[in-house]
Amino acid sequence: MLDAIDKDLLKAVADLEGIPKGAYNIRKNGELLGREVSANINIEANEAGSGIIVRIRPGTVNESVHIPVIVSQAGLHDVVYNTFIIGEDSDVTIVAGCGIHCGTSKSQGHEGIHEFQVKEGARVKYVEKHVALGEGKGKRALSPTTKVYLAAGAYAEMELSQLGGVDEADRVNTAELSAGSSLLITERVMTDGNQTAVSRNEIILAGENSKSNMISRSVIRGNSKQDFYATMDARAKCFGHIECDAILMENGSNETVPSLKARHPDAELTHEASIGKIADDQLMKLMSLGLTYDEAVNRIIQGFLK
């Protein structure tokens, strides 16, 4: 059964009002809370008992699977290793994420390692949200890792967001692309107070005509700090682009390091990076329409993170 805290966390990380329809696996405080499979999506524990294996039948289209994690136990640091095998020519959505509710002075955390094996011609959209709630003073830590392997002609779109309450985050994204495959990663992170967030990314464009686009949007408020590192490693005729933009507010600080490695004469790699404050003319325009200063700032931030 879901209690009020569970429902709040599921709504925050997976936009769920309760138990979802279709295939799902809900993990609470390091244990299975509920699981359902479908004719085309199977979920089972891995041999080590450290996570799950999600297998999607070849040719499956217009289906989704939800795998949220919620942590509300004081002092718990949960670790899970999940594997997703997306069959040939399928087209599916995977909704993940972790929500922490802290009600004490004890620290809480979650480390989720997700490996994606996307087979030939398959398409997958992966949505992952990280949120921390609660009035407790304990540190809330989240350290997600994604490992993506794209077969020939495969496509993966990854939406990764962390928009509140997380004190410490250390994200790692790696990917290897085969011929004709494509990867789009969009990362959105907002920090405040004394929070820290680090994002480390390495994308290997190994196959001919592979393509990848990495987009990062960061808002750094208070005394918080964010660091972003991204490498595109081109080993064939391919295209890769890194775009990273950060808004600094109050005493926030940021280090952004995009890296391009061309190991093939027909590799095409580009990057854009910007760090700055909210422009005064944007604020003045919105305030002239009747918004307060705080309302104008929030409107700009929300638009930037979309």
Residue pairs with C-beta under 8 A, 6 or more apart in sequence:
2 10
2 18
2 19
5 70
5 72
5 101
6 28
6 33
6 70
6 72
7 17
7 18
8 99
8 101
8 133
9 68
9 70
9 72
9 99
9 100
9 101
9 131
9 133
10 16
10 17
10 18
10 26
10 68
10 70
10 99
11 17
12 99
12 129
12 131
12 133
13 68
13 69
13 70
13 97
13 98
13 99
13 129
13 130
13 131
14 20
14 66
14 68
14 95
14 96
14 97
14 129
15 95
16 66
16 68
19 26
19 34
20 66
22 36
22 38
22 41
22 63
22 64
22 65
22 66
23 36
23 37
23 38
23 41
23 43
23 54
23 63
23 64
23 65
23 66
24 34
24 35
24 36
24 65
24 66
24 67
25 32
25 34
25 35
25 43
25 52
25 54
25 65
25 66
25 67
26 32
26 33
26 34
26 35
26 66
26 67
26 68
26 69
26 70
27 33
27 67
27 68
27 69
27 70
27 78
27 80
28 69
28 70
28 71
28 72
29 70
29 71
29 72
29 73
29 76
29 78
30 71
30 73
30 76
30 78
33 70
35 43
37 43
38 63
39 57
40 56
40 57
40 60
40 63
41 54
41 55
41 56
41 57
41 60
41 63
41 65
41 92
42 54
42 55
42 57
43 52
43 53
43 54
43 55
43 65
43 67
44 52
44 53
44 55
45 51
45 52
45 53
46 52
46 53
46 81
46 83
48 81
50 79
50 80
50 81
51 80
51 81
51 82
51 83
51 113
52 67
52 80
52 82
52 83
53 82
53 83
53 84
53 85
54 65
54 67
54 82
54 83
54 84
54 85
54 94
55 85
55 87
56 63
56 65
56 84
56 85
56 86
56 87
56 90
56 92
57 87
57 90
58 87
58 88
58 89
58 90
58 119
58 122
59 87
59 88
59 89
59 90
60 87
60 90
60 91
60 92
61 90
61 91
61 92
62 91
62 92
63 92
63 93
64 92
64 93
64 94
64 95
65 92
65 93
65 94
65 95
66 95
66 96
67 82
67 94
67 95
67 96
68 95
68 96
68 97
68 98
68 99
69 78
69 80
69 96
69 97
69 98
69 99
69 110
69 112
70 98
70 99
70 100
70 101
71 78
71 98
71 99
71 100
71 101
71 108
71 109
71 110
72 100
72 101
72 103
73 108
74 102
74 103
74 104
74 106
74 108
74 136
74 138
75 104
75 106
75 107
75 108
75 138
76 108
76 109
77 107
77 108
77 109
77 110
77 111
77 141
78 109
78 110
78 111
79 110
79 111
79 112
79 113
80 110
80 111
80 112
80 113
81 113
81 115
82 112
82 113
82 114
82 115
83 114
83 115
83 117
84 94
84 114
84 115
84 116
84 117
84 124
85 117
85 119
86 92
86 116
86 117
86 118
86 119
86 122
86 124
86 154
87 119
87 122
88 119
88 120
88 121
88 122
89 120
89 121
89 122
90 119
90 122
90 123
90 124
91 122
91 123
91 124
92 123
92 124
92 125
93 124
93 125
93 126
93 127
94 124
94 125
94 126
94 127
95 127
96 112
96 114
96 126
96 127
96 128
97 127
97 128
97 129
97 130
97 131
98 110
98 112
98 130
98 131
98 142
98 144
99 130
99 131
99 132
99 133
100 108
100 109
100 110
100 131
100 132
100 133
100 134
100 140
100 142
100 165
100 166
101 132
101 133
101 134
102 108
102 132
102 133
102 134
102 135
102 136
102 137
102 138
102 140
103 134
103 135
103 136
104 136
104 137
104 138
105 136
105 137
105 138
106 136
106 138
107 138
107 139
107 140
107 141
108 138
108 139
108 140
108 141
109 139
109 140
109 141
109 142
109 143
110 141
110 142
110 143
111 142
111 143
111 144
111 145
112 143
112 144
112 145
113 144
113 145
113 147
114 144
114 145
114 146
114 147
115 146
115 147
115 148
115 149
116 124
116 126
116 146
116 147
116 148
116 149
116 156
117 149
117 151
118 124
118 148
118 149
118 150
118 151
118 154
118 155
118 156
118 181
119 151
119 154
120 151
120 152
120 153
120 154
121 152
121 153
121 154
122 151
122 154
122 155
123 154
123 155
123 156
124 155
124 156
124 157
125 156
125 157
125 158
125 159
126 146
126 156
126 157
126 158
126 159
127 159
128 144
128 146
128 158
128 159
128 160
128 161
129 161
129 162
129 163
130 142
130 144
130 161
130 162
130 166
130 169
131 162
131 163
131 164
131 165
131 166
132 140
132 142
132 164
132 165
132 166
132 167
133 165
134 165
139 167
139 168
140 165
140 166
140 167
140 168
141 166
141 167
141 168
141 169
142 162
142 166
142 168
142 169
143 169
143 170
143 171
143 172
144 160
144 169
144 171
144 172
145 171
145 172
145 173
145 174
146 158
146 160
146 172
146 173
146 174
146 175
147 174
147 175
148 156
148 158
148 173
148 174
148 175
148 176
148 183
149 175
149 176
150 156
150 175
150 176
150 177
150 178
150 181
150 182
150 183
150 210
151 178
151 181
152 178
152 179
152 180
152 181
152 207
153 179
153 180
153 181
154 178
154 181
154 182
155 181
155 182
155 183
156 175
156 182
156 183
156 184
157 183
157 184
157 186
158 173
158 183
158 184
158 185
158 186
159 186
160 171
160 173
160 185
160 186
160 187
160 188
161 187
161 188
161 189
161 305
162 169
162 188
162 189
162 190
162 197
163 188
163 189
163 190
163 305
164 190
164 192
166 191
166 195
166 197
167 193
167 194
167 195
167 196
168 195
168 196
168 197
169 189
169 195
169 196
169 197
169 198
170 197
170 198
170 200
171 187
171 197
171 198
171 199
171 200
172 200
172 201
173 185
173 187
173 199
173 200
173 201
173 202
173 203
174 201
174 202
174 203
174 204
175 183
175 185
175 202
175 203
175 204
175 212
176 204
176 206
177 183
177 203
177 204
177 205
177 206
177 207
177 210
177 211
177 212
177 238
178 206
178 207
178 210
179 207
179 208
179 209
179 210
179 236
180 207
180 208
180 209
180 210
181 207
181 210
181 211
182 210
182 211
182 212
183 203
183 211
183 212
183 213
184 212
184 213
184 215
185 201
185 203
185 212
185 213
185 214
185 215
186 215
186 217
187 199
187 214
187 215
187 216
187 217
188 216
188 217
188 218
188 305
189 197
189 199
189 216
189 217
189 218
189 219
189 226
190 218
190 219
190 220
190 221
190 301
190 305
191 197
191 218
191 219
191 220
191 221
191 222
191 224
191 225
191 226
191 252
192 221
192 222
192 224
193 221
193 222
193 223
193 224
194 222
194 223
194 224
195 222
195 224
195 225
196 224
196 225
196 226
197 218
197 224
197 225
197 226
197 227
198 226
198 227
198 228
198 229
199 216
199 226
199 227
199 228
199 229
199 230
200 229
201 214
201 228
201 229
201 230
201 231
202 230
202 231
202 233
203 212
203 214
203 230
203 231
203 232
203 233
203 240
204 233
204 235
205 211
205 212
205 232
205 233
205 234
205 235
205 236
205 238
205 239
205 240
205 267
206 235
206 236
207 236
207 238
208 236
208 237
208 238
209 236
209 237
209 238
210 236
210 238
210 239
211 238
211 239
211 240
212 232
212 238
212 239
212 240
212 241
213 240
213 241
213 243
214 230
214 232
214 240
214 241
214 242
214 243
214 244
215 243
215 244
216 228
216 230
216 242
216 243
216 244
216 245
216 246
216 256
217 245
217 246
217 304
217 305
218 226
218 228
218 244
218 245
218 246
218 247
218 254
219 246
219 247
219 249
219 301
219 304
219 305
220 226
220 246
220 247
220 248
220 249
220 252
220 253
220 254
221 249
221 250
221 252
222 249
222 250
222 251
222 252
223 250
223 251
223 252
224 252
224 253
225 252
225 253
225 254
226 246
226 252
226 253
226 254
226 255
227 254
227 255
227 256
227 257
228 244
228 246
228 254
228 255
228 256
228 257
229 257
229 259
230 242
230 244
230 257
230 258
230 259
231 258
231 259
231 260
231 261
232 240
232 241
232 242
232 259
232 260
232 261
232 269
232 271
233 261
233 263
234 240
234 260
234 261
234 262
234 263
234 264
234 267
234 268
234 269
235 263
235 264
235 267
236 264
236 266
236 267
237 264
237 266
237 267
238 264
238 266
238 267
238 268
239 268
239 269
240 260
240 267
240 268
240 269
240 270
241 269
241 270
241 271
241 272
242 258
242 260
242 270
242 271
242 272
242 273
243 271
243 272
243 273
244 256
244 258
244 271
244 272
244 273
244 274
245 272
245 273
245 274
245 275
245 304
246 254
246 256
246 274
246 275
246 276
247 276
247 277
247 278
247 301
247 304
248 254
248 275
248 276
248 277
249 277
249 278
249 297
254 275
256 273
256 275
258 271
258 273
260 269
260 270
260 271
261 269
262 269
278 297
278 300
282 296
282 300
283 293
283 296
283 297
283 300
286 295
286 296
286 299
286 300
287 293
287 296
291 299
